[in-house]
Amino acid sequence: MTGDPYWNHNVHYHRAVLAAVPDGCRTALDVGCGDGLLARKLAARVRTVTGVDRSPEMIRQARARQPGNVTFVEADYLDGASLPTDGYDFVSAVAVVHHARFEDAIGGLTRLVAPGGRLVVVGMAYNHTPLDWVISGCGLPVSLLYARAHGGKRGPAGMPAEDSAMHWGEARAAARRLLPGCRFRRRLLWRYVLVWDKTRNGGS
């Protein structure tokens, strides 16, 4: 059990996001922050945190429990005027990129990462090959065990949901094409974790 108010597959991978926060990180942005659960966790490790979501209801819920070093903003990260370019040492996006064209989503996220900073994406894809189905099947009993241990799989009311338009192979290939040097790992509970470091001169 954890201290989280609810559990689901996205919350399960919060720990992977937190483990990727670099030492000495000063500014973090959680894109698609929902009710602010991950942003509040980041606030324990990072000096200042911003959570952004385009859903007014999610931002309302997030602001109801807002630590002093976290700011929640109602905005679309794809809008170039909403958030500062190169503004954050660490940018996280959990179950976000499949809500837009993948290339647009990655472009919008990398724009926000400061030179020398890090981007972490927890993404979704669909099964396409027999191996995909085998791996997904292996995740089912694990998911059921975790859900039982946490009192079921739940999330904040009103959280937008959408299926991915890319299969696992497409997501991996696109990530490696758009983010050379990134680390892409498929995880058991129907998610992948992507980590990319922007160089000091702004590249990968």
HELIX and SHEET records of a PDB file:
HELIX    1   1 HIS A    9  HIS A   12  1                                   4    
HELIX    2   2 HIS A   14  ALA A   19  1                                   6    
HELIX    3   3 LEU A   37  LEU A   42  1                                   6    
HELIX    4   4 PRO A   56  ARG A   63  1                                   8    
HELIX    5   5 VAL A   97  HIS A   99  5                                   3    
HELIX    6   6 PHE A  102  LEU A  112  1                                  11    
HELIX    7   7 PRO A  130  ALA A  149  1                                  20    
HELIX    8   8 TRP A  168  LEU A  178  1                                  11    
SHEET    1   A 7 VAL A  70  GLU A  74  0                                        
SHEET    2   A 7 THR A  48  ASP A  53  1                                        
SHEET    3   A 7 THR A  27  VAL A  31  1                                        
SHEET    4   A 7 TYR A  88  VAL A  94  1                                        
SHEET    5   A 7 VAL A 113  GLY A 123  1                                        
SHEET    6   A 7 ARG A 191  ASP A 197 -1                                        
SHEET    7   A 7 ARG A 183  ARG A 187 -1                                        
END                                                                             
